[in-house]
Amino acid sequence: MLRLNIANAMEEVIGEKGLAEKEIEALRDVLSKAVLQVKQRNWEELAFLDLPEQDISDVKEIGVKIKKDSEYFLLLGIGGSALGPRSIIEALSPFHNLKKTPKVFIYDNVDPITLHSIFDIVDLKKTTVNVVTKSGSTAETVASFMILWEMMEKVLGEATGEHFVATTDPHKGNLREIVRQKGLLSLSIPPGVVGRYSVLSPVGLLLAEVIGVDSREILKGAADIRDRVMEEEPWKNPALLMAAILYLYGQNYGRTIDVLMPYADGLRRFSEWFCQLWAESLGKLGLGLTPYPSVGTTDQHSQLQLWMEGPEDKVLLFLRIEDYGEDIKIPFVFQDMEGLSYLSGHLLSELIKAEEESTELALAKAGRPSVTVILPRIDAYYMGQLFMFFEIVTVLTGFLIGINPFNQPGVEEGKNFTYGMMGKKGFEHKRQEVEASRERKTCWEL
């Protein structure tokens, strides 16, 4: 089971800049109410908690079909529709396209250079396209879908629809209507599941099946950690305790930047997934905590100086891996060089673990707080635990801050401006705002 160590956030270990137990105790009533909101499902958007019990027979069936019929799998999505699947493939099938088929491409932007580059590689006749948008109207994803549909129709004709899978709302939206009209295969994102909380839905699970990962294991891990963190006693609930610590540091100590640093290359994309979850859920009404993605040991050589001696506005969230599953021994070469020979005979896993522990200690010695999430290994089961754990921590932190952790009003305004600029009916006033803004900016352009 995933574990949490909070020693390096407490005053007993890092001194006067650490938290006192009494500060957490003083939150006991508030923490209890936060957990009760989760347990009682007071918000429709808590539907993500039920995803471990979903029926995934369609996901598995379509996954088998794609593996059998396709050499390429192209996922079109943005935000949670892409970051979750990216996290899964990077963690559970590293360098996938160099070793296995179907080759997987995730197009999560509207950069024409990237899409052209994908077209240079894939054979559209041997490609399945997974279009992922819950609303069915996400401009970036729909634009990509329209381009792919026309291109594939030219080479496939009436068989075009057989090469698309739509992952969207079960009942409504433009993409659902296209499913009905064209007879596309489709998977449903449950109505209450918000995009950034959707990785454990078909959004992430179809890709898992396509790359040969058993999605049942992902869901089993998610279920186990979910049940573990429904405890109202904060000192027995790692998700509640982590939320409390990050809330207190942000609220009372000005430490509003949370750096997630996994010591595994395969979890680099997970850091990016966390950043969307944390930023979009908590940043509103002038409140919130700022996420920052990192990876150890790489960023010890690019960011650690800032964390050690820069502004005291950060909390480090370490992700420690106990068993890497693979290992390599450092050989006995260059033994006449003292600066190298000390490494001989050690394992790479020893070195990366020593680096992680040393960074924790160095920060603690400098009075810089951190918490450590301990992951037994990186596999489907524990990835499920990681996703669910951080989703629940995010929700609890939002409740502590006093905001809705599920909406994103700031994002919606940006979308509305885009609709106006692209000529969507009903958004003409937004186009006028954009044009007025351009006029104001003209004299400031050099």
C-alpha positions as CSV (number, residue, x, y, z in Angstrom):
1,M,0.0,0.0,0.0
2,L,1.1,3.5,-0.8
3,R,2.5,5.3,2.4
4,L,3.1,8.9,3.5
5,N,5.9,10.2,5.7
6,I,5.5,13.7,7.1
7,A,8.5,13.9,9.4
8,N,10.3,16.5,7.3
9,A,7.3,18.8,7.6
10,M,7.2,18.8,11.4
11,E,9.0,21.1,13.9
12,E,10.5,18.1,15.7
13,V,12.6,17.4,12.6
14,I,13.2,20.7,10.8
15,G,12.9,23.1,13.7
16,E,10.9,26.2,14.1
17,K,9.9,26.4,10.5
18,G,8.1,23.1,10.8
19,L,4.5,22.5,11.8
20,A,3.5,21.6,15.3
21,E,1.2,18.8,16.0
22,K,-1.2,21.2,17.7
23,E,-1.7,23.1,14.5
24,I,-3.1,19.9,12.9
25,E,-5.1,19.1,16.0
26,A,-6.7,22.6,15.8
27,L,-8.1,21.7,12.4
28,R,-9.6,18.4,13.6
29,D,-13.3,19.6,13.2
30,V,-12.6,21.1,9.8
31,L,-10.8,18.0,8.7
32,S,-13.6,15.8,9.8
33,K,-16.2,17.8,7.9
34,A,-14.0,17.6,4.8
35,V,-13.9,13.8,4.9
36,L,-17.6,13.6,5.6
37,Q,-18.2,15.7,2.4
38,V,-16.3,13.0,0.5
39,K,-17.9,10.0,2.2
40,Q,-21.4,11.4,1.9
41,R,-20.9,12.3,-1.8
42,N,-22.3,15.8,-1.3
43,W,-21.0,16.8,-4.7
44,E,-22.1,15.2,-8.0
45,E,-18.5,15.5,-9.2
46,L,-17.3,13.0,-6.6
47,A,-18.5,10.4,-9.1
48,F,-14.8,9.7,-9.8
49,L,-14.8,7.8,-6.5
50,D,-17.1,5.2,-8.0
51,L,-14.9,4.5,-11.1
52,P,-13.2,1.4,-9.5
53,E,-16.6,-0.4,-9.7
54,Q,-17.4,0.5,-13.3
55,D,-18.0,-2.1,-15.9
56,I,-15.0,-2.2,-18.2
57,S,-16.0,-5.0,-20.5
58,D,-16.5,-2.6,-23.5
59,V,-13.1,-1.0,-22.8
60,K,-11.4,-4.5,-22.9
61,E,-13.3,-5.6,-26.0
62,I,-12.4,-2.4,-27.9
63,G,-8.8,-2.7,-26.7
64,V,-8.5,-6.2,-28.1
65,K,-10.0,-5.1,-31.4
66,I,-7.5,-2.2,-31.7
67,K,-4.5,-4.4,-30.9
68,K,-5.7,-6.9,-33.5
69,D,-6.6,-4.5,-36.3
70,S,-4.3,-1.5,-36.0
71,E,-0.6,-0.7,-36.2
72,Y,-1.1,2.8,-34.9
73,F,-3.2,4.3,-32.2
74,L,-3.8,8.1,-32.2
75,L,-5.4,9.7,-29.2
76,L,-6.9,13.2,-29.7
77,G,-7.5,15.1,-26.5
78,I,-6.3,17.9,-24.3
79,G,-6.0,18.6,-20.6
80,G,-7.1,15.6,-18.5
81,S,-8.0,13.7,-21.7
82,A,-4.3,13.6,-22.6
83,L,-2.3,14.0,-19.4
84,G,-3.8,11.0,-17.8
85,P,-3.2,8.6,-20.7
86,R,0.4,10.1,-21.1
87,S,1.1,9.3,-17.5
88,I,0.0,5.7,-18.0
89,I,2.0,5.0,-21.0
90,E,5.2,6.7,-19.7
91,A,5.0,4.9,-16.4
92,L,3.9,1.4,-17.5
93,S,5.3,1.0,-21.0
94,P,8.4,3.3,-21.3
95,F,9.8,3.7,-24.9
96,H,6.6,1.9,-26.0
97,N,6.9,2.9,-29.7
98,L,10.4,1.5,-30.0
99,K,9.4,-1.9,-28.7
100,K,5.7,-2.6,-29.2
101,T,2.6,-2.1,-31.4
102,P,0.2,-0.5,-31.9
103,K,2.5,2.6,-31.9
104,V,0.8,5.3,-29.8
105,F,0.6,9.0,-30.5
106,I,-1.1,11.5,-28.3
107,Y,-2.0,14.8,-29.9
108,D,-2.9,17.3,-27.3
109,N,-2.4,20.6,-29.0
110,V,-3.3,22.3,-32.3
111,D,0.3,22.8,-33.3
112,P,0.3,22.0,-37.1
113,I,4.0,21.0,-37.0
114,T,3.3,18.2,-34.5
115,L,0.3,16.9,-36.5
116,H,2.2,17.0,-39.8
117,S,5.0,15.0,-38.1
118,I,2.5,12.4,-36.9
119,F,1.2,12.1,-40.5
120,D,4.7,11.5,-41.7
121,I,4.9,8.4,-39.5
122,V,1.5,6.7,-39.4
123,D,-0.3,4.8,-42.1
124,L,-3.9,6.1,-41.8
125,K,-5.2,2.8,-43.3
126,K,-3.8,1.0,-40.2
127,T,-4.7,3.6,-37.6
128,T,-7.4,3.8,-34.9
129,V,-8.2,7.3,-33.7
130,N,-9.5,7.7,-30.2
131,V,-11.3,11.1,-29.9
132,V,-11.6,12.1,-26.2
133,T,-13.8,15.0,-25.2
134,K,-16.6,14.8,-22.7
135,S,-18.4,17.9,-23.9
136,G,-17.9,16.9,-27.5
137,S,-17.1,20.5,-28.4
138,T,-13.6,21.1,-27.1
139,A,-12.2,23.3,-29.9
140,E,-8.7,21.8,-30.1
141,T,-9.9,18.2,-30.0
142,V,-12.8,18.7,-32.4
143,A,-10.6,20.6,-34.9
144,S,-8.1,17.7,-34.9
145,F,-11.0,15.2,-35.3
146,M,-12.3,17.1,-38.3
147,I,-8.9,17.0,-40.0
148,L,-8.5,13.3,-39.3
149,W,-11.9,12.5,-40.5
150,E,-11.5,14.2,-43.8
151,M,-8.0,12.7,-44.4
152,M,-9.1,9.1,-43.5
153,E,-12.3,9.4,-45.5
154,K,-10.1,10.0,-48.6
155,V,-8.2,6.8,-48.1
156,L,-10.8,4.6,-46.4
157,G,-14.1,5.8,-47.9
158,E,-17.2,4.2,-46.3
159,A,-15.0,2.3,-43.8
160,T,-13.8,5.5,-42.1
161,G,-16.1,5.2,-39.1
162,E,-14.6,1.8,-38.3
163,H,-11.3,3.5,-37.5
164,F,-12.6,5.9,-34.9
165,V,-13.5,5.4,-31.2
166,A,-15.3,8.3,-29.4
167,T,-14.9,8.7,-25.7
168,T,-17.5,11.2,-24.6
169,D,-20.6,12.0,-22.6
170,P,-23.0,9.0,-22.7
171,H,-26.0,11.0,-23.8
172,K,-25.3,14.5,-25.1
173,G,-22.9,16.7,-27.1
174,N,-21.7,17.0,-30.7
175,L,-19.5,13.9,-30.5
176,R,-22.2,11.7,-29.2
177,E,-24.4,12.9,-32.0
178,I,-21.7,12.0,-34.5
179,V,-21.5,8.5,-32.9
180,R,-25.2,8.1,-33.5
181,Q,-25.1,9.3,-37.1
182,K,-21.9,7.5,-38.2
183,G,-22.2,4.4,-36.0
184,L,-18.8,4.9,-34.4
185,L,-17.6,2.7,-31.5
186,S,-17.9,4.7,-28.3
187,L,-17.1,4.7,-24.6
188,S,-18.7,6.8,-22.0
189,I,-17.3,9.2,-19.5
190,P,-19.8,9.2,-16.5
191,P,-21.7,12.5,-16.3
192,G,-20.4,13.5,-12.9
193,V,-16.7,12.9,-13.7
194,V,-14.8,16.1,-14.4
195,G,-12.1,15.9,-17.1
196,R,-9.1,16.3,-14.8
197,Y,-10.5,13.5,-12.5
198,S,-11.2,11.2,-15.5
199,V,-8.0,9.2,-15.9
200,L,-9.6,6.1,-14.2
201,S,-12.5,6.2,-16.7
202,P,-12.3,5.0,-20.3
203,V,-10.2,8.2,-20.9
204,G,-7.2,6.4,-19.5
205,L,-8.2,2.8,-19.4
206,L,-8.6,2.3,-23.2
207,L,-5.0,3.3,-23.8
208,A,-3.9,1.1,-20.9
209,E,-5.6,-1.9,-22.6
210,V,-4.1,-1.0,-26.0
211,I,-0.6,-1.0,-24.6
212,G,-1.1,-4.3,-22.8
213,V,-1.8,-3.1,-19.3
214,D,-4.7,-4.7,-17.4
215,S,-7.0,-1.9,-16.4
216,R,-8.6,-4.1,-13.8
217,E,-5.3,-3.8,-11.8
218,I,-5.3,0.0,-12.1
219,L,-8.9,0.1,-10.7
220,K,-8.1,-2.4,-7.9
221,G,-5.3,-0.2,-6.7
222,A,-7.6,2.9,-6.9
223,A,-10.3,1.1,-4.9
224,D,-7.9,0.0,-2.2
225,I,-6.4,3.4,-1.5
226,R,-9.9,5.0,-1.7
227,D,-11.1,2.8,1.0
228,R,-8.0,3.4,3.0
229,V,-8.4,7.2,3.1
230,M,-12.1,7.4,4.2
231,E,-10.9,7.5,7.8
232,E,-11.9,10.6,9.8
233,E,-9.0,10.4,12.2
234,P,-6.3,12.6,10.5
235,W,-3.4,10.7,12.0
236,K,-4.6,7.5,10.4
237,N,-5.5,9.0,7.0
238,P,-2.6,9.8,4.7
239,A,-4.6,11.8,2.2
240,L,-6.3,13.9,4.9
241,L,-2.9,14.5,6.7
242,M,-1.2,15.6,3.5
243,A,-4.1,17.9,2.6
244,A,-3.9,19.4,6.1
245,I,-0.1,20.0,5.9
246,L,-0.2,21.6,2.5
247,Y,-3.2,23.8,3.5
248,L,-1.5,24.9,6.7
249,Y,1.8,25.8,5.0
250,G,-0.1,27.7,2.3
251,Q,-2.4,29.5,4.7
252,N,-0.1,30.3,7.6
253,Y,3.4,30.2,6.3
254,G,3.2,31.6,2.7
255,R,4.4,28.3,1.2
256,T,1.9,28.3,-1.7
257,I,4.1,26.4,-4.2
258,D,4.0,22.6,-4.1
259,V,6.8,20.9,-6.0
260,L,6.1,17.3,-7.0
261,M,9.3,15.4,-7.4
262,P,9.1,11.7,-8.3
263,Y,12.4,9.8,-8.3
264,A,11.6,7.9,-11.5
265,D,11.7,8.9,-15.2
266,G,8.4,7.1,-15.7
267,L,6.6,9.4,-13.4
268,R,7.7,12.6,-15.1
269,R,4.4,12.8,-17.0
270,F,2.5,12.1,-13.7
271,S,4.0,15.3,-12.4
272,E,2.4,17.1,-15.3
273,W,-0.9,15.4,-14.7
274,F,-0.7,16.5,-11.0
275,C,-0.1,20.1,-12.1
276,Q,-3.3,20.3,-14.0
277,L,-5.2,18.6,-11.2
278,W,-3.8,20.9,-8.5
279,A,-3.9,24.2,-10.5
280,E,-7.3,23.9,-12.1
281,S,-8.9,22.6,-8.9
282,L,-7.5,25.0,-6.4
283,G,-6.7,28.2,-8.2
284,K,-9.7,30.4,-8.0
285,L,-11.3,33.3,-6.1
286,G,-7.8,34.7,-5.5
287,L,-6.9,31.6,-3.6
288,G,-5.1,28.4,-4.3
289,L,-1.8,26.6,-4.3
290,T,0.6,26.5,-7.2
291,P,2.0,23.2,-8.5
292,Y,5.4,22.7,-10.0
293,P,6.5,19.6,-11.9
294,S,9.9,18.2,-11.3
295,V,11.8,14.8,-11.4
296,G,14.7,13.4,-9.4
297,T,17.5,13.2,-9.7
298,T,17.6,15.4,-12.8
299,D,16.2,18.5,-11.3
300,Q,18.6,18.4,-8.3
301,H,21.0,19.8,-10.9
302,S,18.6,22.6,-12.1
303,Q,16.2,23.5,-9.3
304,L,17.6,22.4,-5.9
305,Q,19.6,25.6,-5.4
306,L,16.4,27.6,-5.5
307,W,14.7,25.3,-3.1
308,M,17.6,25.4,-0.6
309,E,18.3,29.1,-0.6
310,G,15.6,30.9,-2.6
311,P,12.2,32.3,-1.4
312,E,10.7,30.3,1.4
313,D,7.4,29.7,-0.5
314,K,7.6,26.0,-1.4
315,V,6.8,22.6,0.0
316,L,8.5,19.6,-1.7
317,L,6.4,16.5,-2.3
318,F,8.8,13.6,-2.9
319,L,7.7,10.4,-4.6
320,R,10.1,7.6,-3.4
321,I,10.1,4.2,-5.2
322,E,11.1,1.2,-3.1
323,D,11.6,-1.4,-5.8
324,Y,12.5,-0.3,-9.3
325,G,12.0,-3.8,-10.7
326,E,15.2,-3.6,-12.7
327,D,18.7,-2.8,-11.7
328,I,22.2,-2.3,-13.0
329,K,25.5,-2.6,-11.1
330,I,28.1,0.0,-11.5
331,P,31.3,-1.8,-12.7
332,F,34.8,-1.9,-11.2
333,V,36.4,0.3,-13.8
334,F,38.8,3.4,-13.4
335,Q,39.8,2.0,-10.0
336,D,42.8,4.3,-9.9
337,M,40.5,7.4,-9.7
338,E,39.3,8.0,-6.2
339,G,36.6,10.4,-7.5
340,L,35.0,7.5,-9.4
341,S,35.9,4.2,-7.7
342,Y,33.7,4.8,-4.7
343,L,30.7,4.1,-6.9
344,S,31.9,0.7,-8.1
345,G,29.9,-2.3,-6.9
346,H,26.8,-0.2,-6.0
347,L,23.5,-0.5,-7.9
348,L,21.8,2.3,-9.7
349,S,18.8,1.9,-7.5
350,E,21.1,2.4,-4.5
351,L,22.3,5.7,-6.0
352,I,18.9,7.1,-6.9
353,K,17.6,6.2,-3.4
354,A,20.6,7.8,-1.8
355,E,20.0,10.9,-3.9
356,E,16.4,11.2,-2.8
357,E,17.1,10.7,0.9
358,S,20.0,13.1,0.8
359,T,17.9,15.8,-0.8
360,E,15.2,15.3,1.8
361,L,17.9,15.6,4.5
362,A,19.6,18.7,3.0
363,L,16.3,20.5,2.8
364,A,15.3,19.5,6.3
365,K,18.6,20.7,7.6
366,A,18.0,24.1,6.0
367,G,14.5,24.2,7.5
368,R,12.7,23.7,4.2
369,P,9.7,21.4,4.6
370,S,8.8,18.3,2.5
371,V,6.6,15.3,2.7
372,T,7.3,11.9,1.1
373,V,4.9,9.6,-0.7
374,I,6.4,6.1,-0.7
375,L,5.4,3.8,-3.6
376,P,6.4,0.1,-3.3
377,R,6.9,-0.1,-7.1
378,I,5.6,1.3,-10.4
379,D,3.0,-1.0,-11.8
380,A,-0.7,-0.9,-12.8
381,Y,-1.9,-1.5,-9.3
382,Y,0.2,1.3,-7.7
383,M,-0.5,3.7,-10.6
384,G,-4.2,3.3,-9.7
385,Q,-3.3,4.1,-6.1
386,L,-1.3,7.2,-7.1
387,F,-4.1,8.6,-9.3
388,M,-6.8,8.1,-6.7
389,F,-4.7,9.3,-3.8
390,F,-3.8,12.6,-5.4
391,E,-7.3,13.2,-6.6
392,I,-8.7,12.8,-3.1
393,V,-5.9,14.9,-1.6
394,T,-6.9,17.6,-4.1
395,V,-10.6,17.5,-3.2
396,L,-9.8,17.6,0.5
397,T,-7.5,20.5,0.1
398,G,-10.1,22.4,-1.9
399,F,-12.6,21.8,0.9
400,L,-10.1,23.1,3.5
401,I,-9.4,26.2,1.4
402,G,-13.2,26.8,1.0
403,I,-13.5,26.6,-2.7
404,N,-15.2,24.3,-5.3
405,P,-12.4,21.9,-6.4
406,F,-14.4,20.8,-9.5
407,N,-15.2,24.0,-11.6
408,Q,-12.8,26.1,-13.7
409,P,-14.5,29.4,-14.5
410,G,-11.2,31.0,-15.6
411,V,-10.7,28.4,-18.3
412,E,-14.2,28.9,-19.5
413,E,-13.6,32.6,-20.2
414,G,-10.6,31.8,-22.3
415,K,-12.7,29.2,-24.3
416,N,-15.4,31.8,-24.9
417,F,-12.9,34.2,-26.4
418,T,-11.6,31.5,-28.7
419,Y,-15.2,30.7,-29.8
420,G,-15.7,34.3,-30.6
421,M,-12.5,34.6,-32.6
422,M,-13.3,31.5,-34.6
423,G,-16.8,32.6,-35.4
424,K,-19.0,30.4,-33.2
425,K,-22.6,31.5,-33.2
426,G,-23.6,33.2,-30.0
427,F,-20.1,34.5,-29.1
428,E,-20.0,37.5,-31.4
429,H,-19.6,39.8,-28.4
430,K,-16.5,38.0,-27.3
431,R,-15.0,38.6,-30.8
432,Q,-15.7,42.3,-30.3
433,E,-13.9,42.2,-26.9
434,V,-10.8,40.6,-28.6
435,E,-10.8,43.2,-31.4
436,A,-11.0,46.1,-28.9
437,S,-8.1,44.5,-26.9
438,R,-6.0,44.3,-30.1
439,E,-6.5,48.1,-30.6
440,R,-5.4,48.9,-27.1
441,K,-2.3,46.8,-27.4
442,T,-1.1,48.2,-30.8
443,C,0.9,51.1,-29.4
444,W,2.8,48.9,-27.0
445,E,4.2,46.6,-29.7
446,L,7.9,47.3,-30.6
